[in-house]
């Protein structure tokens, strides 16, 4: 082999640094090997590639994470690029080396590992999905909607204004922006109307002047990524509207823009459009989305908009229903086409028990629904379907609503109400859980979830939910109050009392806490303690509503103890308080539950007066409202009590027919229909069918004691002693101090030769009836039985 074919010595290997080149310095060597050139070209390509991906993300509505993934992946591969440049960047051919292959492979594996850890499970595809729905007119359609994780969540707070003349616009601006932004599925907004309970709990006297730190805390609780507020000013010339978009985490200003113009409404449109761009809503989506001017979906009248904002805020934030309805009436008197104001009037009237006015407001909203955004059209449509007794169609419609607008908590709330009206408590709880997932700040919704689970007899799940809640909010009394109610429903009265005592430690002056603590003592037969707490509840009541509830529980206490004179007086006090905050219709509904009790308590004329009032209310609503079913049920109970069985049967038949026509069976359960039907069948001499009715009541309300007691008594009378005893135990497990259950069980014990046990239960009954009125028949019978047993002994 000639010399020219011999391998070069190591010092002469091509493209390898020599000692002399090392002495010349690292930078000249890197330049000779073109490392800076290739690195610069790579970084330029990285930037260009990322920009191209960003353009594609914006243009084709792809996952916004895609741009970040491409940039980070290319950046993490930079060491491999520099290594390869160093190895092969010099002029001339270069063979692959072990070091370059190993270095490149290690860098690639590390990049894959890092990207897997950071983005595993991240949706890197389209930011939208296609859903099959039926449109508002019933036609089948395909809709492209944003995926929930890519929606922008924004809190719109009250704006600032330097002068009193513009003060009303402080409320109007966030609500107007909300209505405008509702047209874009990529943006989910929360205004003070959504955050009202949390704002009231903050203790801030003037909610219009919320500190920025408080706004940040509220936004954090509700999982909002951004906060929007700003200012509105006007001198002699145009309006100046300034919007400020901040990140929730650190309150950094993302964007601040000022808009000027002679009219305010066009400025709201410009501000809304700019907010969407600042929130990085994909431009292709913006171009494809209809964006009507805010005047088209609200009103052309600025005074009407101001009245609407005042009324909406009064209903949802201040909870002043009278002021809210008054302001909304002023809004629609200025602009009768203001459909959103009609909608809120509908809800205001419904909340104050004025169904006829609510129906008129709904009709006006429907007449002008061209001014409503799609979610609000769904809301009106669902309300109309419910009133038309088309509950299946209503549920289907609201399910379409939540498909198109999965972040709209109003849709989930209405779906939960429909499930509840149909007696599907577990499904209702699932819908409310969705609200908590969307808005973690609505933590108290977890209390309603627990209540629904308890209603369905899923007591362990309810207790578990409430245990987690009290762990998350150990300083709040409401979690312990609901925990006490759950324990009460599952038949654990001692645990119930302990939970209510925990609530009392946290809120010793809360009338509601005191009422529930008093009821817990009453169930255990601790009458002195119950009386003390119920009277304390009355003393702490600062509003007519709180005093009315205190009188209601004091009346129930007197009823339990056979003190009918005190019962009648306390019912009068309760109704007097109710008239101060309830409409005439709601007052009639409240009275309806006391007609039969008043008759039994000897106030026959008062009972007839209540019955006449309720009958007039039934005629007034003309079976166009589901409440008619409940009113018929209470009248059935009254006529069973008075022995007018034919009239009682007619009312119960009407109640069943109306509830069936609406498809809302839960209304019958809450009104006590099945128990009342059982009483009627007993009075008609049909104990077998009465047992079926009572059993149905227990099935639908697992916490029931009244129907269980009637079943126990029927079984005792018909000689089925073991079954009777089982039902007496079920009642006394839940309410150990129940005087009638103790007396009834004592009679069974006497009949089965267990005299000593019978005396113990009779003593419990007589302790409850120690102050009973002289004519109270159950106490007289119990005393006679005890005297007979003593003589026999």
Secondary structure, DSSP 8 states (H G I E B T S, - for coil): --GGGS---GGG-TT---HHHHHT-HHHHHHHTTHHHHHHHHHHHHHHHHHHHHHHHHHHTB-THHHHHHHHHHHHTHHHHHHHHHHH-SSS-----HHHHHHHHHHHHHHHHHHHHHHTT---SBSEEEEEEE-TTS-EEEEEEE-GGGSEEEEE---EESSGGGHHHHHHHHHHHHHHHTT-TTEEEE-TTTSHHHHHHTT-S-TTS--HHHHHHHHHHTT-SEEEEEEEEESSS-EEEEEEEEETTT--EEEEEEEEESSHHHHHHHHHHHHHHHTT--HHHHHHS----HHHHS-S-HHHHHHHHHHHHIIIII--HHHHHHHHHHHHHH-TT-HHHHHHHHHHHHHTT-HHHHHHHHHHHHHTGGGS-HHHHHHHHHHHHHHTT-HHHHHHHHHHHHHHTTT-HHHHHHHHHHHHHTT-HHHHHHHHHHHHHH-TT-TTHHHHHHHHHHHTT-HHHHHHHHHHHHHH-TT-SHHHHHHHHHHHHHT-HHHHHHHHHHHHHH-TT-HHHHHHHHHHHHHTT-HHHHHHHHHHHHHH--SHHHHHHHHHHHHHHHHHTT-HHHHHHHHHHHHHHHHTTS-HHHHHHHHHTTHHHHHHTT-HHHHHHHHHHHHHHHHHHTT-STHHHHHHHHHHHHHHHTT-HHHHHHHHHHHHHHHHHHT-THHHHHHTHHHHHHHHHHHTT-HHHHHHHHHHHHHH-TT--HHHHHHHHHHHHTT-HHHHHHHHHHHHHH-TT-HHHHHHHHHHHHHTT-HHHHHHHHHHHHHHTTT--TT-HHHHHHHHHHHHHHHH-
